[in-house]
Amino acid sequence: MRFSFRCFHWKETMEGLLAAFGISFAVIFVAELGDKSQLMAMTFATRYRLLPVLAGITAATAVVHAVSVGIGYGLGVALPTGPISLIAGVAFLGFGAWTLRGDALTEKEKTKAERSTAAAFWTVAGAFFLAELGDKTMLATVTLATQYGWFGTWLGSTIGMVVADALAILVGRLLGKHLPEKLIKYGAAVLFAVFGIWLIIEGVQQTW
């Protein structure tokens, strides 16, 4: 069943909200682990206090994901559900391959994060806004919004990304090391593949 805020029954609307939130949180949380924006967050956290770093990440993520959700939800409303599910499924398989490839900061991005002397909030927010444009977490949010209610998707994807970055920063500070990169990479790829296959099957059933 496709959940959406277009449902008029209160219970169905709440179920749609919870489904959108839960799936978006899980997908974006896993997608963010090991992503270049998370590496950027850990770099900023060595220079600034945790609170302004997380505040900057939250602000940038909320804006980028609001745009992503707007695009995805608009496509979901305008186009037939079957083809949209097929396209979304293929996209998630692509995100899985992208995750296996790995991600890293460029020298320019690393230098900017290490040498920045501007106010912490604005520095982090600006860097994250630019880093997220066209990134797999943004594209995954667009894809999720074609299938689920806009508010739950926006809220879940935003909180999922912030929690993933906060976890990585705290683990780095407490243990002095990164999260297990290989385990995260393969786990995220499997999640994307499973979700992609599920959407493709759903799309085939709706189309034929």
C-alpha positions as CSV (number, residue, x, y, z in Angstrom):
1,M,0.0,0.0,0.0
2,R,1.3,3.4,-0.8
3,F,1.1,5.8,2.1
4,S,0.4,9.5,1.5
5,F,-0.8,12.7,3.1
6,R,-3.6,12.6,0.4
7,C,-5.4,10.1,2.7
8,F,-8.4,11.7,4.4
9,H,-8.8,9.2,7.2
10,W,-6.8,10.4,10.3
11,K,-5.5,6.9,11.1
12,E,-4.3,6.3,7.6
13,T,-2.6,9.7,7.6
14,M,-0.8,8.9,10.9
15,E,0.2,5.5,9.5
16,G,1.5,7.2,6.4
17,L,3.5,9.7,8.5
18,L,5.1,7.0,10.7
19,A,5.9,4.9,7.6
20,A,7.5,7.8,5.8
21,F,9.4,8.9,8.9
22,G,10.7,5.4,9.8
23,I,11.8,4.4,6.3
24,S,13.4,7.8,5.5
25,F,15.2,7.9,8.8
26,A,16.6,4.4,8.3
27,V,17.6,4.9,4.7
28,I,19.3,8.3,5.1
29,F,20.9,7.3,8.4
30,V,22.7,4.3,6.7
31,A,23.4,6.3,3.5
32,E,25.1,9.1,5.5
33,L,27.5,6.7,7.3
34,G,30.8,7.0,5.6
35,D,29.5,9.7,3.2
36,K,31.8,12.7,2.5
37,S,29.5,15.1,4.4
38,Q,29.9,12.9,7.5
39,L,33.7,13.1,7.1
40,M,33.3,16.9,6.8
41,A,31.3,16.9,10.0
42,M,34.0,15.0,11.9
43,T,36.7,17.4,10.6
44,F,34.6,20.5,11.7
45,A,34.1,18.9,15.1
46,T,37.9,18.9,15.7
47,R,37.8,22.7,15.4
48,Y,34.5,23.8,16.8
49,R,32.2,23.0,19.7
50,L,29.7,20.2,19.0
51,L,26.5,22.2,19.4
52,P,27.2,24.8,16.6
53,V,28.5,22.1,14.3
54,L,25.3,20.0,14.8
55,A,23.1,23.2,14.5
56,G,24.8,24.1,11.2
57,I,24.3,20.5,9.9
58,T,20.7,20.5,10.9
59,A,19.9,23.9,9.2
60,A,21.6,22.9,6.0
61,T,20.1,19.5,5.9
62,A,16.6,20.8,6.6
63,V,16.8,23.2,3.7
64,V,18.3,20.8,1.2
65,H,15.9,18.0,2.1
66,A,12.9,20.4,1.9
67,V,13.9,21.1,-1.7
68,S,14.5,17.3,-2.3
69,V,11.1,16.4,-0.9
70,G,9.3,19.1,-2.9
71,I,10.8,17.7,-6.1
72,G,10.1,14.1,-5.2
73,Y,6.6,14.6,-4.0
74,G,5.7,16.7,-7.0
75,L,6.9,13.9,-9.3
76,G,5.0,11.4,-7.2
77,V,1.7,13.4,-7.6
78,A,2.1,14.1,-11.3
79,L,3.2,10.7,-12.6
80,P,1.6,7.2,-12.4
81,T,2.6,5.2,-9.4
82,G,3.8,2.1,-11.3
83,P,6.5,3.7,-13.4
84,I,7.6,5.9,-10.5
85,S,8.1,2.8,-8.3
86,L,10.1,1.2,-11.1
87,I,12.3,4.3,-11.6
88,A,12.7,4.6,-7.8
89,G,13.8,1.0,-7.5
90,V,16.4,1.3,-10.2
91,A,17.6,4.5,-8.5
92,F,18.1,2.7,-5.2
93,L,20.1,-0.1,-6.9
94,G,22.3,2.7,-8.3
95,F,22.6,4.2,-4.8
96,G,23.8,0.8,-3.5
97,A,26.5,0.7,-6.2
98,W,27.5,4.3,-5.3
99,T,27.8,3.3,-1.7
100,L,30.1,0.4,-2.6
101,R,32.3,2.7,-4.5
102,G,33.0,4.7,-1.3
103,D,33.2,8.4,-0.8
104,A,36.0,10.8,0.4
105,L,36.6,14.5,0.8
106,T,38.5,16.2,-1.9
107,E,41.7,18.1,-0.9
108,K,39.8,21.4,-1.4
109,E,36.9,20.3,0.8
110,K,39.3,19.0,3.5
111,T,41.4,22.2,3.5
112,K,38.3,24.4,3.7
113,A,37.0,22.4,6.7
114,E,40.4,22.5,8.5
115,R,41.3,26.1,7.9
116,S,38.0,27.9,8.2
117,T,38.0,30.7,10.7
118,A,34.4,32.1,10.2
119,A,31.6,31.7,12.7
120,A,31.1,28.0,13.3
121,F,27.3,27.8,12.5
122,W,27.5,29.7,9.2
123,T,30.7,27.9,8.1
124,V,29.3,24.4,8.8
125,A,25.8,25.3,7.3
126,G,27.3,26.7,4.1
127,A,29.7,23.8,3.6
128,F,27.1,21.2,4.2
129,F,24.6,22.9,1.9
130,L,27.0,22.8,-0.9
131,A,28.3,19.3,-0.1
132,E,24.7,17.9,-0.1
133,L,23.7,19.3,-3.5
134,G,23.6,16.3,-5.9
135,D,24.9,14.0,-3.2
136,K,23.4,10.5,-2.8
137,T,21.5,11.4,0.4
138,M,19.8,14.3,-1.5
139,L,18.9,12.0,-4.4
140,A,17.7,9.3,-2.1
141,T,15.5,11.8,-0.3
142,V,14.0,12.8,-3.7
143,T,13.3,9.2,-4.5
144,L,11.8,8.5,-1.1
145,A,9.4,11.5,-1.5
146,T,8.0,10.0,-4.7
147,Q,6.7,7.1,-2.6
148,Y,5.8,8.5,0.8
149,G,4.2,11.5,2.4
150,W,6.3,14.7,2.2
151,F,6.4,15.7,5.8
152,G,7.3,12.3,7.2
153,T,10.0,12.0,4.5
154,W,11.4,15.4,5.2
155,L,11.4,14.9,9.0
156,G,12.8,11.4,8.9
157,S,15.6,12.1,6.4
158,T,16.7,15.3,8.2
159,I,16.8,13.7,11.6
160,G,18.4,10.5,10.2
161,M,21.3,12.5,8.7
162,V,21.9,14.6,11.8
163,V,21.8,11.5,14.1
164,A,24.3,9.7,11.8
165,D,26.7,12.7,11.9
166,A,26.3,13.1,15.6
167,L,27.0,9.4,16.2
168,A,30.2,9.5,14.1
169,I,31.5,12.6,15.8
170,L,30.8,11.2,19.3
171,V,32.4,7.8,18.5
172,G,35.4,9.6,17.0
173,R,35.8,11.7,20.1
174,L,35.2,9.0,22.7
175,L,37.1,6.1,21.0
176,G,39.5,8.1,18.8
177,K,38.6,6.2,15.7
178,H,36.0,6.0,12.9
179,L,33.0,3.7,12.6
180,P,33.8,0.4,10.9
181,E,34.0,1.6,7.2
182,K,33.7,-1.8,5.4
183,L,30.8,-3.1,7.5
184,I,28.9,0.2,7.1
185,K,29.6,0.3,3.3
186,Y,28.4,-3.2,2.6
187,G,25.4,-2.9,5.1
188,A,24.3,0.3,3.4
189,A,24.6,-1.2,-0.1
190,V,22.5,-4.2,1.0
191,L,19.8,-2.0,2.4
192,F,19.7,0.1,-0.8
193,A,19.5,-3.1,-2.9
194,V,16.7,-4.7,-0.8
195,F,14.7,-1.5,-0.9
196,G,15.3,-1.1,-4.6
197,I,14.2,-4.6,-5.4
198,W,11.1,-4.1,-3.3
199,L,10.1,-1.0,-5.2
200,I,10.7,-2.7,-8.5
201,I,8.5,-5.6,-7.6
202,E,5.8,-3.1,-6.4
203,G,6.1,-1.1,-9.6
204,V,5.7,-4.2,-11.8
205,Q,2.6,-5.3,-9.8
206,Q,1.1,-1.8,-10.2
207,T,1.9,-1.5,-13.9
208,W,0.9,-4.9,-15.1
